[in-house]
């Protein structure tokens, strides 16, 4: 149910306008940098460059394109090691912390708007291994496979264990190869999958070997709702874990009926920043979904494929209309 960010290879770094974490442990990727990295080739940044005279360009530049957020990587990324290395290398050169989202699990999105993924388990193992190789020792934040655990129930029974095995493999790749990376396994959202069940699934993929888990990726639940769910999940884990929350579109919270696909009346949330002021169990508030990128051909703006930037959607998020 979550969307793609299809961006070009990184060129030069912007200067991030976000704050760094205040309470990051010494030696953490946050403490090693001076703030989160602003992707100069995000979809909104590219749109602003291509439409400098558009009436919406200045607002989209100031409110979205110049804010730090995630770069999504998948089967559109070409040579994954080179793509990840270019992105993290540009961030490192700017002394900023990049946010990466790995989104290539086989059977991705259960055939929905963001369907796709690696063609086989073997291809995925190669892909995620090369993804980790592309980061190396550089500081980074990585979100592992949005929806993959939450959508476990929609894939055929005979491949459920394969998916769990692949996610566990991904965890171990980042744990063994990337000492300066905080990796988080996606854990769904505030109302999707009971907290105890999500904790069980996170335990199965050995989340204890990485920093923790992520909530609300590409969704709209408030930070408070997500903190409550995150702490409930933590209570069922086999060892302590921290979590992060996607705040890119949660400024007005969800719709009354929890619509997820381009719903009207949503708004930008807190920009990427430390989350310790909210809860000691919360590492960061992060813009994971790129504001303005469509969820699919649905909701308030039709005819825009998943992952495609819309200035109308972006403007609506800025204004809350």
N, C-alpha and C positions, 0 to 999 in steps of 0.2 A: 504494500500500500504506500510505500514511500518512494521518493522521487530521485531521479538522477541529476547530478550536476556534471554537465559535459563541457569541459573547459579546455582551452589551448594550453600548450606547455608554458611554463613560467618564464617570464623575462626578468624584469627588475622588480625589486621590492618597493612597496609603499611604506611609509612610516606609520606604524599601527597607532590608532588613536585610543585603543582600549587600555585598561589598567592591568597590571600584572597581579598575580596572587599575593596577598599580604602575608599569609601564614604558610607558605610553601616550605616544606622541609628543605634543609640545606642539601644541595646536590640533586634536587629534583629538577625536571626539565623546565619548570616554571622559574625556579630561582636562577637557572643558568642563562636566562634571556631577559629582555627588557620589555616584554609585552607580546601579545598574540599577533600573528602575522596577517596582514591584509593582502588577500590574493589579488594581484593586479590584473589577472586574466579571468576573474570570475565572470559569469554571464552578465550581471548588471554592469560591471566595469567595462566590458567589451561593448555593451549596448550604448553606454554613455559616450564612449570614444567614437562610436559609429554614428551617433545622432546628436552632435553637439548643439545643434540649433533647435532641437525639440523642446517644447515648453516644459516637459517633465524632467529634462536631463539634469538640471542643477539640483533639484530636490532629490532625485535618485542617487546622484553622486554623493551628496552630503550625508544622506540618511542611510544609504545601503552600501554603495560601491566602495566607500572609504572606511567601512567598518570591517573588523576581523571576522572571518568565518571559515567554514570547512571547504576543502576541495574534495570532491567525490571521485573515486577511481574505480573503474570497472572494465568491461570488455571493450569499451570505446577508447581506452587510454593508450593503446598501442603497446610498445615495449614497456611493461610495467616497472621494471627496475629503473630504466632511464627516466620515466615520467616522475616516479617518486623521488629519485635522486635529484632531478632538476628542481622540483618544488621545495624539498627540504634543504637543498643546497642554497637556493635563493633566500630562504628564510634565515638560514644560519649566517649567511653573509650580512644580513641586515640586523643580526642579533635579536631576531624575533622567533616566537614559538609557533610552528605551523600546526594546523588542525587538519587531519586527513581522515577520510571515511572510506573503508574498504567495502565494496559493494559488488561482489561477483560470485556469490554462492550459487551452485547449480540449482536450477528451479526457482530462481529469484522471483519474489513477489507472487508466487503461486499462480502464474499466468496472468497477473493483473497488468496495470498500466506500465509498470516498470519491469516487466518480465524479461528474462534473459539469464545471464550468468555464464560461468565457465561450462564448457561442453561435457565435462566428465569430472569425477572425483580426482583423477590423476592430474587433469589440467588445472584444477583448482589448487591442488597442493603445490604444483610448480608456480602458479601465479602468486599465491600468498607468500611463498618462500622468497620469491624475487621481490615482492613488495617490501618485506622486512629487510632484504639485502639493500634496497634502495635507500633506506633510512640509515642503516649502520649505527654509528655512535652519536649521530646528531640528536639534539633535543627535539621531541615531537609529542603530539597527542594524537592517538589513533582510536577511532570508533570502529569496532569490528561488526560488520554485516547487519545493518538495520533490518529488523523484522525476522531474521533467520530463526531465532528461538521462539519468538511469539507466534510465528506461522508454522510451527512444527506440526500442528494438528491438521493443516490443510494439505500436507504432502502425503503420498502413499505410504502405508505402514511399513512396507519393505525397505524404504529408503530413509526412514527416520533415524535409524542408528548411523547410517552413513553421514547424514548431515551433522549429527552430534560429533561424530569422529572428525569431520572436517573442521568444525569450529574448535574442537579441542586441539587439533593440529595447528590452527591459526594462533591460538593462545600460546602454544609452546614455541612457535616461531618468534613471536614478539618477545616472549619472556627470555629466550635464549640468545637472541641476536641483537636486541636493542636496549642496552642498559640505561639509556637516557630517554626512553619513551615511556609515557604513561598510556597504557592501552586499556580500553574499556569495551567489554562485550555489551552489545545492545540488549536491553531488558524490557522492551515494549514501552507501554505508557501507563498512565494512572489507573485506567479502568480495563486494560487489556491483559488478561491472564492473572489469576489469583496470585498474590504475593508469595504464598508458600510454594505454589507450583513453579513460579518463575525462579525462586531460589533453588528449587530442586534441579531445574534445568541448568542454571548457572553453575551449580556444583558439578553436574555431569561433564561440563566442558572445562573444568578446572580453572574457574575464574579466580581462584585463590592465588594463581601464579602471576596474575597481572594486577594492575591498580584497582580495577573494579568494573562497574557497569554503567551504561548510559540509559537515560529515560527521555521519553517525549520526542524522539527523533522525528522530525517532519510533522509534529502534531501541535496541539494548541492548548493543552492543559496548563493551568497556572503553575507557577513555581511552587506555591504552597501545596497544591495537590500532588505534585511530583515528589516533593520532599517527604510527604507522608507515605507515599508508596515506596520510595527508596528506602526509608528506614524500616518499613515492614519487610521488604525483601532482605535487607541486611540481617534481620533477626533470624532468618532461616538459613543463612549461609554457614558453611563449615568453618570459615575463618573471617575475620574482619575485612571489609572492603569499603572503598569510597565510591562515590558516583558523581556523574555530571548530568546536567539537564539542558536540553535544547530549548532556548528561549527566543529563537528567531521570529516566531509568530505567535507567542502566547500572551501578548500585551492585553488583550481583551478576554483571554480564556477561551474555552470551547463554545460552540453553539449549544443551544438548549438540547438539541438532539444529537450532539457530538458528531456533526458532519466533519469529515476529514479531507474531502477533495475540493480544493479551491472555494471554501465557504466564504460568504460575504461577511463584512463587519469584523474581520480579525485585524490585529494590529501588531506591529513590531514589539518585541519584548526587550529586556535588558540586553545590552551588547555584551560580547564575550568578555568575561572578567572573573576574578576570584569569587567563589561562592561561600567562603567561610563566614561572612557576615549573616548569611541566612541559616546555615547549619554547619556544625563541626564535621558532619559526615559528607558534606557536599564540597567537592573539589572546585568545580567551576560551573558557571553559566556560560553556555557556548551557542553561537549561531552555527548550527549544523546544517539544517536546510537553508538553502540560499533564498532569501526573500525575493519574491518576484518570479521564481521558477515554478512552473505549473506542476500540479499534482497529476494532471491528465486531462482528457477531454471530458470535463465534468464540472459541476458546481457553478460558481458565479461567472466564470469566463470559459466559454466553450471553444472547441476547435484548436486548442493549444496542447500539443503532446507533452507528456511528462518530461521534465527536465528542460523545457524550452522557456526562455525568459519572456515575460510579458510586462511592459511598462504599466499596463492597467492594473495588473495584480500588485505590482510593486507600489504604485501610487496609493492603491486602496489600503495596503498595509501601513503606509506612512500616515495616512489620514485616519485610518480606522473605519472607513466607509465600506 
